[in-house]
Structure formats: structure tokens, C-alpha cells
């Protein structure tokens, strides 16, 4: 009997490993309605995301890997070498350098899962060996402290450096290690991550609340839950709960860090948008394991606040470079706090000065995707799609080697001040290059967002030409060939190559922005009502060669904002399908500014493909007028001009592609 138990246990472990190979290992999460497909299960075959994945593998990933090994630029890898004792020197670069390298590593691991490129595997093993040399015996791994520990003198400076991005770096290490384990089946990096997780467990058991509460940009919330899911060590779940419990329990908490009050009292989005979105994603992970209703209630309330009052049309978050909290409700200096990269107050959505850090927008994807996992509600998939196509991809050039830190919706040469961050993408953003590694891993992992399994069947979340080769929750083979020119075309076909023998369901996402979607199976239209913003369930017995076809109309739509968004009152944005469009000044006559253009809302909008940096992109042609009286020299106000305007036919391009044709102005919102 004992022998049989051992055999069963080994079999059980093998099954668990097979199931836990997705972006998150939620196959056993009791309060997660959806479960991941494997990292290697989706391969882009053509079209938009195949092009983007090719840019990732051929340009972005090798560029970033080399850049972070170049100690004359980033010094990130050099910091590990110094901390390991291989060379002598001092720490250089921002305190989040370690975490940024782990993000690039995660992108490499996710890419390896799909490509099985042996060179990537070798590069990762080399880096992991260095991490192992750096790691302290108690599991601690943070090069700013360890370099001083090896080569300098530590005192109060150790505490100071702990109050930086120490836990953020460790969080990205744990997440990257879990992805690497699933991609390679190797435990060399996972063992390092166990040491880090064990250190954190012991640290939070002993540290004072004042020291324990301080964790800038809490990526370790997601990281520690992922370690629990991957290793099944219950103390990691205990730690994840403790991380939430300790927030807001000291006198030195801040709204900037979302810990002035306990999380369970928070019902609106506040503070630094990247830190906030990472926190919300981590809390969603914790809910998936514990099912604590209060956590989900607060997440849903905060989501409503963001989605209906504080999010840009591009899915971007964090409108203000700097704000204050609470804004306009108190004179008390103890209450009023400066907020950096802030969410701002409801409907406070400036365009030219929008901060909208790329990392915040990626955080929005991470959070909404986790909300999708625990609820199976299509509204969260809508936000994932919106942000991915617009405010995430805007953070990287079409060629994949230049990056934005922030993503404004209007760029004007007339602004009489210099903004903190560049209006042009850069190959390396000195002191704040965190977004480039984040985009690197995100694009590598988009394929894992495309599908989910549930007890009901296969959820299809994102559309793009790909092959899915996976196994259902009951272990039956399923193989699907998806073909489409989405997001430029709303026709999508799913060809069944392998499916379970019994009745099986496909749940197809009907985007919330869509109207009039039709679905047919083997050429026969289904008679059910198809509701936008939902998943349409189609269940039957399938045979090889069966075809499901969706047709999602994609008319050009003019979008208006809630009138409480003061800055864009009486303006419109142009959107087609999931893509937000913009106007660039290089599409205008010489010396014409984007803010001088008045869009004709009665235009006959037409579409056509154009090539920008070797990428075929769908542009929109529309009619407009340009005011001849554009002089504002020493004028703040003037009478509305009665002079005739000149008509002009303009081209709008996808917002994510702006800035790839040289310097110039840009605007998403246009007068009409």
C-alpha cells in the first residue's frame, strides 16, 4: 500500500507540472474560474502578433539583453558580477536595475518556451549561475546592498537601500524564476527564488511594521503568490496574506504607496499608478487562492473608479506627473501629500501633460488579466485588449529598439515648458529604463493571454492568427488553427484540428466595442442572440475540419468623452475596432499644427494600408478644415474667427505607431 501511495504521489506531481505551465500557475487556484494554457501552447503564425513577435525575437530581446550586459550604459549585469566578487567596483544605476534585468530574463524564458532556441537556454543558465554566486546564504539577493557588503561598509545605508526597490527586484526575480521553470523544466533558478521567498518570509516575521510596510512598487505580491502556486509551500501563501494585512497599519503610510490606510478600506484608485496596478494585480492573485470576498469587492470598486473615471481612451493609467492627495478637500498638511505619477482625481485626464507611464499601462494589463481569471467576465478582456494594442505598444517603436517612458495623447511644440520626459522614443532612458524591459517581457507573453480553459470549455480572449496545441482540463488533446487579419479585419476563423470526443464548448469573446457580430459553424449561422461584452458559448460534438467563423464589424467610430473630462469637451477621437487613431503633423501642410485642425465629423471615412518602418498599418482618411487665423502671440483669448478655413484631407494612423516617422506633433483628440 505504501508503495502505491508513493507512485500515486509521483504521478500527481507530474500531472501538476503539466497543468502549471502557463503565465500563472492557477490550475489549482480554488477561486479562479479560468486556467492558463501552457506557455508553449500558442504559436503566432501570421498577421499582427506574428509580426510583433518577430520584432521581439529578432530585435527587441537581443537588443535589450546586450544593452543590459553593456556596463558602459546600464551596468545591470556588471552589478551582479561585482556582487558575486568576479570584479571589484561599486553599484551603478537606478536601484531597480536588478528587477529590470529579471524582466528581460522573463521575456527570454517566455520566448524560449515557444522557440526552444538553445542559445537562449545557454544564456539563461549563464545568468542563473551568476545569480547563485551573488545570493547570500540566507537567501537575500539585492545587489546594491550585497556590493557594499562585499566591498564596502554597511551601516544605516543598508536600511536606506532596503527602502528603495529591494522587494520590487525580488518580486520580479520570483516571477521570472517561475516562468523559467515552466519553460525549461529546470529548477536552477527556481531554487534561487525559493531562497528569496524564504528570506522574505523570515524578514516579515521579524521586521518592525515600519520597515516591513515599505515596499515600493509591490511586484513581490504577484511573485510570492506565484511561488506558492509553483512550489505548494503554504508559508508563501501565509506571507502573501501578511503583506496585505500589514499595509496601512503604521503612522508613516502614504497615499503615494497605497498604504496610508489598510487595503480593505480602499475603494478608489489612489497614488502612484504603477504601484497601484501592481498592488491590485497581486491582490487579485491572492483572492484566487483565498476567496476573501472583501478583496474582490474592493478590487471591483477600484476597477469601476479607474475604468469609468480615471483611464484614458488608450487604456493608459496615471494621468499626472505630480499631484496631491487629497486634492481640494483639506488644508491639513498632515493630510495633503504630494503624489508622484499619480492617478489624480476623477475625470482629471490631461493630454499634453499625461504621464501614463508604460509600466502603469502594463500593470493595467496584468491586473485586468487576473480579474478575468477569477471572474471570467469579458469586460476585463476588453481592457487587456485595449491597453495592449494602444498604450502598451505605443511604448515601443515599430522596429523594437526605442522606447517611451510616458505616453501623452497630445504633443505640441507650442508648450512653453520642458517636460520631464522626452517626447521621442529612446534606446535607453537614463535613470528610468524600467518600461523597456517591461515591454520586452509583455510582448513575449501575449500568446498566453489569447486562450483560457475552464470547466465550461475553451475561452478565446484575443484574436490573431495562431495555432493552439494544448490539452483540456480533463487531459484531452485540443488543436485549433485560428486565421484572421485582426485587428485590421473582423473576420476570424477557428478550424478544429483536434477536439474532445464528447460535446465541448468554445466561448468566443464578443468585444464590448462591437455591434452586429455574426457567428457561423460550418457555414450555418447560429440563431442565438450575440451580446457585445460577453463570451458567446458554442457547444457541440466536433470533428476534424469543423470551422467556426466570426464576423465582427469594424466601422470607424467617433468617440466623445464624459463632459466632466474638461480638457477634451467638444472634441472627438477616432477609433476602429480595438485601435485608437491619432493625427501626426507630418500628415499636414507645412507649418500647420495638429491643434489647428478641425475634423469634419460628417466625413466619408475611408481606410487603406500604408507602410511605416516596414510594417503594414491600416490608416483612416478623413476630411477636415484648418483655420487660417492661427496666431496666438501675446493672446490668451480672442474672438472666434470669421475667416474662411481651408479644407484638407488628412490621414490618421494607429496611436501606437506615432513617432516612427521623425519628430513632430501628435494628437488623439481633435476639435470638430
C-alpha positions as CSV (number, residue, x, y, z in Angstrom):
1,X,0.0,0.0,0.0
2,X,2.8,2.4,0.9
3,X,4.5,1.8,-2.4
4,X,1.2,2.6,-4.3
5,X,0.9,5.8,-2.4
6,X,4.4,6.9,-3.4
7,X,3.7,6.0,-7.1
8,X,0.4,7.9,-7.0
9,X,2.2,10.9,-5.4
10,X,4.8,10.9,-8.2
11,X,2.1,10.7,-10.8
12,X,0.2,13.5,-9.2
13,X,3.3,15.7,-9.2
14,X,3.8,15.0,-12.9
15,X,0.2,16.0,-13.7
16,X,0.5,19.2,-11.7
17,X,3.7,20.1,-13.6
18,X,1.9,19.5,-16.9
19,X,-1.0,21.7,-15.9
20,X,1.0,24.5,-14.3
21,X,2.9,25.7,-17.3
22,X,1.2,28.9,-18.1
23,X,1.9,32.6,-17.4
24,X,0.4,32.0,-13.9
25,X,0.1,28.5,-12.3
26,X,-3.6,28.8,-11.5
27,X,-4.8,25.3,-12.4
28,X,-5.4,24.6,-8.7
29,X,-6.4,28.1,-7.6
30,X,-9.8,27.4,-6.0
31,X,-11.3,30.8,-6.7
32,X,-10.0,31.1,-10.3
33,X,-12.7,30.4,-12.9
34,X,-10.2,30.3,-15.8
35,X,-6.9,28.5,-16.1
36,X,-3.9,29.2,-18.3
37,X,-2.8,27.3,-21.4
38,X,0.9,26.4,-21.5
39,X,3.5,29.0,-22.3
40,X,4.4,26.9,-25.4
41,X,0.9,26.1,-26.5
42,X,0.2,29.1,-28.7
43,X,2.3,30.0,-31.7
44,X,1.6,33.1,-33.8
45,X,1.5,32.1,-37.5
46,X,0.9,35.3,-39.4
47,X,-0.5,38.8,-39.1
48,X,-0.3,41.4,-36.4
49,X,1.0,39.5,-33.4
50,X,3.3,37.3,-35.5
51,X,4.9,40.5,-36.8
52,X,5.2,41.8,-33.3
53,X,6.7,38.6,-32.0
54,X,9.2,38.6,-34.9
55,X,10.3,42.1,-33.9
56,X,10.6,40.8,-30.3
57,X,12.7,37.8,-31.1
58,X,14.8,39.4,-33.9
59,X,15.3,42.9,-32.5
60,X,13.9,43.8,-29.0
61,X,15.1,40.8,-26.9
62,X,18.7,40.6,-28.3
63,X,19.0,44.4,-28.1
64,X,17.8,44.5,-24.5
65,X,19.9,41.5,-23.5
66,X,23.1,43.1,-25.0
67,X,22.2,46.5,-23.6
68,X,21.9,45.2,-20.0
69,X,25.3,43.4,-20.4
70,X,26.9,46.7,-21.5
71,X,28.3,48.2,-18.4
72,X,29.0,51.5,-20.1
73,X,25.3,52.0,-20.5
74,X,23.2,50.1,-18.0
75,X,25.7,48.4,-15.6
76,X,22.9,46.0,-14.6
77,X,24.8,42.7,-15.3
78,X,28.0,44.3,-14.1
79,X,26.4,44.9,-10.7
80,X,25.8,41.1,-10.4
81,X,29.4,40.5,-11.3
82,X,30.6,42.9,-8.7
83,X,28.3,41.5,-6.1
84,X,29.5,38.0,-6.9
85,X,33.1,39.0,-6.4
86,X,34.1,38.4,-10.0
87,X,35.1,42.1,-10.4
88,X,35.6,45.0,-8.0
89,X,33.6,48.1,-8.1
90,X,30.6,50.0,-6.9
91,X,26.9,49.8,-7.6
92,X,25.8,52.0,-10.5
93,X,22.4,52.7,-12.0
94,X,18.9,53.0,-10.5
95,X,18.1,50.9,-7.5
96,X,15.6,48.9,-9.6
97,X,18.3,47.7,-12.0
98,X,18.2,44.1,-10.7
99,X,14.4,43.9,-11.3
100,X,14.7,45.3,-14.8
101,X,17.3,42.6,-15.7
102,X,14.9,39.9,-14.3
103,X,12.1,41.3,-16.6
104,X,14.3,40.9,-19.6
105,X,15.2,37.4,-18.4
106,X,11.5,36.6,-18.0
107,X,10.9,37.7,-21.6
108,X,13.8,35.4,-22.7
109,X,12.3,32.5,-20.8
110,X,8.8,33.0,-22.3
111,X,10.4,33.3,-25.8
112,X,12.3,30.1,-25.2
113,X,9.1,28.3,-24.3
114,X,7.9,28.9,-27.8
115,X,11.1,28.8,-29.9
116,X,13.2,26.3,-28.0
117,X,16.2,28.2,-29.1
118,X,19.2,26.6,-27.4
119,X,21.2,29.8,-27.4
120,X,18.6,31.4,-25.2
121,X,18.7,28.4,-22.8
122,X,22.5,28.7,-22.6
123,X,22.4,32.5,-21.9
124,X,19.9,32.0,-19.2
125,X,21.9,29.2,-17.5
126,X,24.9,31.5,-17.5
127,X,23.0,34.3,-15.8
128,X,21.5,31.9,-13.3
129,X,24.9,30.7,-12.3
130,X,25.9,34.3,-11.6
131,X,22.7,34.9,-9.5
132,X,23.6,31.9,-7.4
133,X,27.1,33.3,-6.7
134,X,25.5,36.6,-5.7
135,X,22.9,35.2,-3.4
136,X,23.6,35.3,0.4
137,X,23.3,32.2,2.4
138,X,20.0,33.4,4.0
139,X,18.5,33.8,0.5
140,X,18.9,37.6,0.3
141,X,19.6,38.9,-3.2
142,X,19.8,42.6,-3.9
143,X,23.0,43.9,-5.5
144,X,23.0,47.5,-4.0
145,X,23.3,46.0,-0.5
146,X,25.4,43.0,-1.4
147,X,28.0,45.0,-3.3
148,X,28.5,47.2,-0.2
149,X,28.5,44.1,2.0
150,X,31.3,42.6,-0.1
151,X,33.4,45.6,-0.9
152,X,32.4,48.4,1.5
153,X,31.0,49.2,4.9
154,X,27.4,48.8,5.8
155,X,25.5,50.7,8.5
156,X,22.4,52.8,8.3
157,X,22.9,52.7,4.5
158,X,21.7,49.1,4.4
159,X,18.3,50.2,5.8
160,X,18.2,53.1,3.3
161,X,18.8,50.8,0.4
162,X,16.1,48.4,1.7
163,X,13.7,51.2,1.5
164,X,14.3,51.5,-2.2
165,X,13.2,48.9,-4.7
166,X,14.6,45.9,-2.9
167,X,11.3,44.0,-2.7
168,X,10.4,45.1,-6.2
169,X,13.6,43.5,-7.5
170,X,12.9,40.3,-5.5
171,X,9.3,40.1,-6.9
172,X,10.5,40.2,-10.5
173,X,13.1,37.6,-9.6
174,X,10.5,35.2,-8.3
175,X,8.1,35.7,-11.3
176,X,10.9,35.3,-13.8
177,X,12.1,32.1,-12.0
178,X,8.6,30.6,-12.1
179,X,8.3,31.3,-15.9
180,X,11.8,29.9,-16.4
181,X,10.8,26.7,-14.6
182,X,7.7,26.2,-16.7
183,X,9.6,27.0,-19.9
184,X,12.6,24.7,-19.3
185,X,11.6,22.3,-16.5
186,X,14.9,23.2,-14.8
187,X,14.9,24.1,-11.1
188,X,18.2,26.0,-11.0
189,X,16.6,29.5,-11.0
190,X,13.5,28.3,-9.0
191,X,15.9,27.2,-6.2
192,X,17.3,30.7,-6.0
193,X,13.8,32.1,-5.9
194,X,12.9,29.7,-3.0
195,X,15.8,31.2,-1.1
196,X,14.5,34.7,-1.8
197,X,11.0,33.7,-0.8
198,X,12.2,32.1,2.4
199,X,14.2,35.2,3.2
200,X,11.1,37.4,2.8
201,X,9.0,35.0,4.9
202,X,11.6,35.3,7.8
203,X,12.0,39.0,7.2
204,X,8.3,39.8,7.5
205,X,8.1,37.6,10.6
206,X,10.7,39.7,12.4
207,X,10.8,43.1,10.9
208,X,9.1,46.1,12.6
209,X,5.9,47.2,10.9
210,X,7.6,50.5,9.9
211,X,10.3,48.7,8.0
212,X,8.1,45.8,6.8
213,X,5.5,48.1,5.2
214,X,8.0,49.8,3.0
215,X,7.9,48.1,-0.4
216,X,7.9,50.4,-3.4
217,X,6.1,49.0,-6.4
218,X,4.9,45.7,-4.9
219,X,5.8,43.2,-7.6
220,X,6.6,40.8,-4.8
221,X,2.9,40.3,-4.2
222,X,2.5,38.6,-7.5
223,X,5.8,36.9,-7.1
224,X,5.2,35.3,-3.8
225,X,1.7,34.0,-4.8
226,X,3.3,32.5,-7.9
227,X,5.9,30.9,-5.7
228,X,3.1,29.4,-3.6
229,X,1.4,28.1,-6.7
230,X,4.6,26.7,-8.1
231,X,6.0,25.0,-5.0
232,X,2.8,24.4,-2.9
233,X,4.7,25.7,0.1
234,X,1.9,27.0,2.4
235,X,4.1,29.5,4.2
236,X,4.3,31.6,1.0
237,X,0.5,31.9,1.0
238,X,0.8,32.9,4.7
239,X,3.3,35.6,3.6
240,X,1.0,36.9,0.8
241,X,-1.8,37.4,3.3
242,X,0.6,39.1,5.7
243,X,1.7,41.5,3.0
244,X,-1.9,42.7,2.7
245,X,-2.6,42.7,6.4
246,X,0.4,44.9,7.2
247,X,-0.5,47.7,4.7
248,X,-1.9,50.8,6.4
249,X,-1.1,49.7,9.9
250,X,1.6,52.3,10.7
251,X,1.7,56.1,11.1
252,X,4.0,56.7,8.2
253,X,1.9,55.3,5.3
254,X,1.3,57.3,2.2
255,X,-1.3,57.5,-0.5
256,X,1.6,57.6,-2.9
257,X,2.3,54.0,-1.9
258,X,-1.3,53.0,-1.3
259,X,-0.7,52.3,2.4
260,X,-2.0,55.3,4.3
261,X,-5.0,53.1,5.1
262,X,-5.4,49.3,5.1
263,X,-6.2,47.9,1.7
264,X,-9.6,46.6,2.9
265,X,-10.6,50.2,3.4
266,X,-9.6,51.2,-0.1
267,X,-12.4,51.6,-2.7
268,X,-10.9,54.0,-5.2
269,X,-7.6,54.1,-7.1
270,X,-5.0,56.4,-5.5
271,X,-1.4,57.3,-5.7
272,X,1.4,56.2,-8.0
273,X,-0.3,54.3,-10.9
274,X,2.4,51.7,-11.4
275,X,2.5,50.8,-7.7
276,X,-1.3,50.8,-7.6
277,X,-1.8,48.5,-10.6
278,X,0.9,46.1,-9.4
279,X,-0.8,46.0,-6.0
280,X,-4.3,45.3,-7.5
281,X,-2.8,42.5,-9.6
282,X,-1.2,41.0,-6.5
283,X,-4.5,41.2,-4.5
284,X,-6.3,39.5,-7.4
285,X,-3.8,36.7,-7.2
286,X,-4.3,36.4,-3.5
287,X,-8.1,36.3,-3.9
288,X,-7.7,33.4,-6.4
289,X,-6.2,31.4,-3.6
290,X,-8.3,32.5,-0.5
291,X,-11.6,33.7,-1.9
292,X,-11.8,36.5,0.6
293,X,-14.9,38.4,-0.6
294,X,-13.7,41.8,0.7
295,X,-10.6,41.7,-1.5
296,X,-12.8,41.1,-4.6
297,X,-15.3,43.7,-3.6
298,X,-12.6,46.3,-3.2
299,X,-10.9,45.3,-6.5
300,X,-14.2,45.7,-8.3
301,X,-14.9,49.1,-6.8
302,X,-11.4,50.3,-7.7
303,X,-11.8,48.9,-11.2
304,X,-15.1,50.9,-11.6
305,X,-13.2,54.0,-10.4
306,X,-10.4,53.5,-12.9
307,X,-12.4,52.4,-15.9
308,X,-15.2,54.9,-15.7
309,X,-13.4,57.9,-14.2
310,X,-9.6,57.7,-14.5
311,X,-8.5,55.8,-17.5
312,X,-7.6,57.2,-20.9
313,X,-9.2,56.0,-24.1
314,X,-6.0,54.2,-24.9
315,X,-6.2,52.1,-21.7
316,X,-3.4,54.2,-20.2
317,X,-3.3,55.0,-16.4
318,X,-1.7,57.6,-14.2
319,X,-2.6,61.0,-15.6
320,X,-0.4,63.3,-13.6
321,X,3.3,63.8,-13.4
322,X,2.7,65.1,-9.9
323,X,-0.5,65.5,-7.9
324,X,-1.6,66.0,-4.3
325,X,-3.9,63.8,-2.1
326,X,-6.5,64.5,-1.0
327,X,-7.0,67.1,-3.8
328,X,-9.0,70.1,-2.7
329,X,-10.6,68.5,0.4
330,X,-8.3,69.5,3.2
331,X,-6.0,72.3,4.4
332,X,-4.3,70.0,6.9
333,X,-0.6,69.5,6.0
334,X,-0.7,66.1,7.7
335,X,-3.4,65.0,5.2
336,X,-2.2,66.7,2.0
337,X,0.5,64.6,0.3
338,X,2.5,65.0,-2.9
339,X,1.8,62.1,-5.2
340,X,4.2,61.1,-8.0
341,X,3.0,59.7,-11.3
342,X,-0.5,59.9,-9.9
343,X,-3.9,58.6,-10.8
344,X,-5.3,62.0,-10.0
345,X,-8.9,62.9,-9.2
346,X,-11.9,61.6,-11.1
347,X,-12.0,62.8,-14.8
348,X,-8.6,64.6,-14.4
349,X,-7.2,63.4,-17.8
350,X,-4.9,66.0,-19.3
351,X,-3.5,65.0,-22.7
352,X,-0.3,67.0,-23.4
353,X,0.9,66.5,-19.9
354,X,-0.4,63.0,-19.5
355,X,2.2,60.9,-17.6
356,X,0.7,57.5,-18.4
357,X,3.9,55.5,-17.8
358,X,4.3,52.4,-20.0
359,X,4.8,50.3,-16.8
360,X,1.4,51.6,-15.5
361,X,-0.3,50.5,-18.7
362,X,1.3,47.1,-18.5
363,X,0.2,47.0,-14.9
364,X,-3.3,47.6,-16.1
365,X,-3.0,44.6,-18.4
366,X,-1.6,42.4,-15.5
367,X,-4.4,43.5,-13.2
368,X,-7.3,43.1,-15.7
369,X,-6.0,39.7,-16.9
370,X,-6.0,38.5,-13.4
371,X,-9.5,39.8,-12.9
372,X,-10.5,37.9,-16.0
373,X,-9.1,34.7,-14.5
374,X,-11.1,35.0,-11.3
375,X,-14.4,36.2,-12.8
376,X,-14.5,35.0,-16.5
377,X,-16.1,38.4,-17.2
378,X,-15.4,39.7,-20.7
379,X,-15.1,43.3,-19.6
380,X,-11.7,42.6,-18.2
381,X,-10.5,41.1,-21.5
382,X,-11.7,44.2,-23.3
383,X,-9.3,46.3,-21.2
384,X,-6.5,43.8,-21.7
385,X,-7.0,44.2,-25.5
386,X,-7.4,48.0,-25.4
387,X,-4.2,48.5,-23.4
388,X,-2.1,46.0,-25.3
389,X,-2.9,47.5,-28.8
390,X,-2.7,51.1,-27.7
391,X,-0.9,52.3,-24.6
392,X,1.5,49.3,-24.3
393,X,2.6,49.1,-27.9
394,X,3.0,52.9,-28.0
395,X,5.8,52.4,-25.5
396,X,8.0,50.7,-28.2
397,X,9.0,51.7,-31.7
398,X,7.9,49.6,-34.7
399,X,11.4,48.4,-35.1
400,X,11.6,47.4,-31.4
401,X,14.7,49.2,-30.2
402,X,13.4,52.6,-28.9
403,X,11.0,53.2,-26.0
404,X,8.7,55.7,-24.3
405,X,8.6,56.2,-20.6
406,X,5.4,58.1,-20.8
407,X,2.7,58.1,-23.4
408,X,0.9,61.5,-23.9
409,X,-2.2,61.9,-26.1
410,X,-1.1,65.3,-27.4
411,X,2.3,66.6,-28.4
412,X,2.6,70.2,-29.2
413,X,5.7,72.3,-30.0
414,X,4.0,75.3,-28.5
415,X,4.0,74.2,-24.9
416,X,6.1,76.9,-23.2
417,X,7.8,74.5,-20.8
418,X,10.1,71.5,-21.0
419,X,8.6,68.2,-19.7
420,X,10.5,65.8,-17.5
421,X,10.5,63.0,-20.1
422,X,11.3,63.0,-23.8
423,X,8.6,63.3,-26.5
424,X,10.7,60.9,-28.6
425,X,11.5,57.2,-28.1
426,X,15.0,56.5,-26.9
427,X,17.2,53.4,-27.0
428,X,18.0,53.8,-23.3
429,X,16.1,56.1,-20.9
430,X,18.8,57.1,-18.4
431,X,17.8,56.5,-14.7
432,X,14.3,55.2,-15.7
433,X,14.6,52.5,-18.2
434,X,12.1,50.3,-16.4
435,X,9.5,50.4,-19.1
436,X,11.7,48.9,-21.9
437,X,12.3,45.6,-20.1
438,X,8.6,45.5,-19.1
439,X,7.5,45.8,-22.8
440,X,10.1,43.2,-23.7
441,X,8.6,40.5,-21.4
442,X,5.0,41.6,-22.2
443,X,5.2,41.2,-25.9
444,X,6.9,37.8,-25.5
445,X,3.9,36.7,-23.3
446,X,0.9,38.0,-25.3
447,X,0.3,34.5,-26.7
448,X,-0.6,33.3,-23.2
449,X,-3.4,35.8,-23.0
450,X,-5.1,34.5,-26.1
451,X,-6.9,31.5,-24.6
452,X,-8.0,30.1,-21.3
453,X,-9.5,26.8,-20.2
454,X,-12.5,26.4,-17.8
455,X,-14.8,23.7,-16.7
456,X,-17.2,25.0,-19.4
457,X,-14.7,24.8,-22.3
458,X,-12.1,26.9,-24.2
459,X,-12.2,30.6,-23.8
460,X,-11.0,32.6,-26.7
461,X,-9.8,36.0,-25.4
462,X,-7.7,37.7,-28.1
463,X,-7.8,37.3,-31.8
464,X,-4.8,36.8,-34.1
465,X,-3.6,34.1,-36.5
466,X,-2.1,31.3,-34.4
467,X,-2.1,27.6,-33.7
468,X,-3.2,26.3,-30.3
469,X,-1.9,22.9,-29.4
470,X,-2.9,22.0,-25.8
471,X,-4.8,19.7,-23.5
472,X,-8.2,20.4,-21.8
473,X,-8.6,20.3,-18.1
474,X,-9.5,16.6,-18.4
475,X,-6.3,15.9,-20.4
476,X,-7.9,15.6,-23.8
477,X,-6.0,16.9,-26.8
478,X,-7.2,20.1,-28.4
479,X,-5.7,21.7,-31.5
480,X,-7.1,24.8,-33.1
481,X,-6.0,26.8,-36.1
482,X,-7.0,30.5,-35.9
483,X,-6.8,32.6,-39.1
484,X,-7.5,36.4,-39.2
485,X,-6.2,39.7,-40.2
486,X,-7.4,41.2,-36.9
487,X,-7.2,44.0,-35.7
488,X,-7.5,45.4,-39.3
489,X,-10.3,43.0,-40.2
490,X,-13.0,41.5,-38.0
491,X,-13.3,38.1,-39.9
492,X,-11.9,35.3,-37.7
493,X,-12.0,31.6,-38.5
494,X,-11.3,28.8,-36.0
495,X,-10.5,25.5,-37.7
496,X,-10.8,22.4,-35.4
497,X,-7.9,20.0,-35.9
498,X,-8.4,18.0,-32.7
499,X,-11.1,18.2,-30.1
500,X,-12.5,16.2,-27.2
501,X,-14.8,13.3,-28.3
502,X,-17.8,14.4,-26.3
503,X,-19.7,17.7,-26.5
504,X,-17.2,20.5,-25.9
505,X,-17.8,24.3,-25.7
506,X,-15.9,27.2,-27.3
507,X,-16.6,30.5,-25.6
508,X,-15.8,33.3,-28.0
509,X,-15.2,36.8,-26.8
510,X,-17.6,39.4,-28.3
511,X,-15.8,42.7,-27.8
512,X,-17.6,45.3,-25.8
513,X,-16.9,47.9,-28.5
514,X,-18.6,45.8,-31.2
515,X,-22.1,45.7,-32.6
516,X,-23.7,43.2,-35.0
517,X,-21.3,40.3,-34.7
518,X,-22.3,37.2,-36.5
519,X,-21.1,33.6,-36.0
520,X,-21.5,30.6,-38.2
521,X,-20.4,26.9,-37.7
522,X,-19.5,25.2,-41.0
523,X,-21.2,27.9,-42.9
524,X,-24.5,27.8,-40.9
525,X,-25.4,30.8,-38.8
526,X,-26.2,30.3,-35.2
527,X,-29.6,31.6,-34.2
528,X,-28.8,32.7,-30.7
529,X,-28.6,36.4,-29.6
530,X,-25.0,37.6,-29.6
531,X,-24.3,40.1,-26.9
532,X,-21.4,42.5,-27.0
533,X,-19.2,42.5,-24.0
534,X,-19.7,38.8,-23.3
535,X,-18.5,35.3,-24.2
536,X,-20.7,33.5,-26.8
537,X,-20.9,29.8,-25.9
538,X,-21.0,27.3,-28.8
539,X,-21.2,23.7,-27.7
540,X,-21.5,20.5,-29.7
541,X,-19.6,17.4,-30.8
542,X,-16.7,18.5,-33.1
543,X,-14.9,16.7,-35.8
544,X,-11.7,17.4,-37.6
545,X,-12.1,20.2,-40.2
546,X,-15.1,21.9,-38.5
547,X,-14.9,25.7,-38.8
548,X,-16.3,28.4,-36.6
549,X,-16.4,31.8,-38.2
550,X,-16.9,35.2,-36.5
551,X,-17.5,38.4,-38.3
552,X,-17.1,41.5,-36.1
553,X,-18.0,44.7,-38.0
554,X,-15.3,47.4,-37.7
555,X,-16.8,50.7,-38.7
556,X,-14.9,53.9,-38.0
557,X,-16.3,55.4,-34.8
558,X,-16.1,58.9,-33.4
559,X,-15.7,58.8,-29.6
560,X,-16.6,61.5,-27.2
561,X,-15.7,61.9,-23.6
562,X,-17.8,62.4,-20.5
563,X,-18.3,66.2,-20.3
564,X,-16.6,66.2,-16.8
565,X,-13.3,65.5,-18.6
566,X,-12.9,69.2,-19.1
567,X,-9.8,69.2,-21.4
568,X,-11.5,67.3,-24.2
569,X,-15.0,68.7,-24.1
570,X,-16.4,69.2,-27.6
571,X,-13.6,67.1,-29.1
572,X,-13.6,63.6,-30.7
573,X,-11.3,60.7,-31.0
574,X,-11.3,58.3,-33.9
575,X,-11.4,54.6,-33.1
576,X,-11.8,51.5,-35.3
577,X,-12.2,48.1,-33.6
578,X,-9.7,48.0,-30.7
579,X,-7.4,50.6,-32.3
580,X,-7.3,54.2,-31.3
581,X,-6.1,56.6,-34.0
582,X,-4.2,59.8,-34.0
583,X,-3.1,62.7,-36.2
584,X,0.6,63.5,-36.8
585,X,1.8,66.8,-38.0
586,X,3.8,65.2,-40.8
587,X,0.5,64.4,-42.4
588,X,-0.4,68.2,-42.6
589,X,0.7,71.1,-44.8
590,X,4.0,72.8,-43.8
591,X,3.8,75.0,-40.7
592,X,0.4,73.6,-39.7
593,X,-0.1,72.4,-36.2
594,X,-2.3,69.5,-35.0
595,X,-4.2,71.8,-32.7
596,X,-5.3,73.9,-35.7
597,X,-7.2,71.1,-37.3
598,X,-10.9,70.7,-37.2
599,X,-12.2,67.3,-38.1
600,X,-15.3,67.0,-40.3
601,X,-17.4,64.5,-38.3
602,X,-19.6,64.0,-41.5
603,X,-16.5,62.8,-43.4
604,X,-16.8,59.7,-45.6
605,X,-14.1,57.9,-43.6
606,X,-12.1,55.5,-45.8
607,X,-9.3,53.0,-44.9
608,X,-6.2,51.9,-46.7
609,X,-2.9,50.3,-45.8
610,X,0.3,52.3,-45.5
611,X,3.8,51.2,-44.8
612,X,5.7,52.7,-41.8
613,X,9.1,51.2,-40.9
614,X,8.3,48.1,-43.0
615,X,5.1,47.5,-41.1
616,X,1.7,47.5,-43.0
617,X,-0.7,49.5,-40.9
618,X,-4.3,50.5,-41.6
619,X,-4.8,54.2,-41.8
620,X,-8.0,56.2,-41.9
621,X,-8.6,59.1,-44.4
622,X,-11.0,61.9,-43.4
623,X,-12.0,65.5,-44.3
624,X,-11.0,68.4,-42.1
625,X,-10.6,72.2,-42.1
626,X,-7.7,74.2,-41.0
627,X,-8.2,77.6,-39.5
628,X,-6.2,80.4,-41.4
629,X,-6.1,82.6,-38.3
630,X,-3.8,80.7,-36.0
631,X,-1.8,83.5,-34.4
632,X,-1.8,83.4,-30.6
633,X,1.1,85.7,-30.0
634,X,0.5,87.5,-26.7
635,X,-3.1,86.4,-26.7
636,X,-4.8,84.2,-24.2
637,X,-8.3,84.8,-25.6
638,X,-9.6,86.2,-28.9
639,X,-12.9,86.4,-30.8
640,X,-13.8,83.3,-32.9
641,X,-12.5,83.9,-36.3
642,X,-15.0,84.6,-39.1
643,X,-12.3,84.0,-41.8
644,X,-12.8,81.0,-44.0
645,X,-10.9,77.9,-43.3
646,X,-9.2,75.8,-45.9
647,X,-10.3,72.2,-46.4
648,X,-7.8,69.4,-46.1
649,X,-7.9,65.6,-46.4
650,X,-5.9,64.1,-43.7
651,X,-4.6,60.6,-42.7
652,X,-4.9,59.2,-39.2
653,X,-2.6,56.4,-38.1
654,X,-2.8,54.0,-35.2
655,X,-1.8,55.7,-32.0
656,X,0.7,53.0,-31.1
657,X,2.7,53.9,-34.3
658,X,3.1,57.6,-33.7
659,X,6.6,59.0,-33.6
660,X,8.0,56.5,-36.0
661,X,8.3,59.0,-38.9
662,X,10.5,61.5,-37.3
663,X,9.9,64.4,-34.9
664,X,6.6,66.2,-34.9
665,X,3.3,66.9,-33.2
666,X,0.5,64.4,-32.5
667,X,-3.0,64.4,-31.1
668,X,-5.6,61.8,-30.3
669,X,-8.4,64.2,-29.6
670,X,-9.4,66.6,-32.4
671,X,-11.7,69.6,-32.5
672,X,-14.9,69.3,-34.6
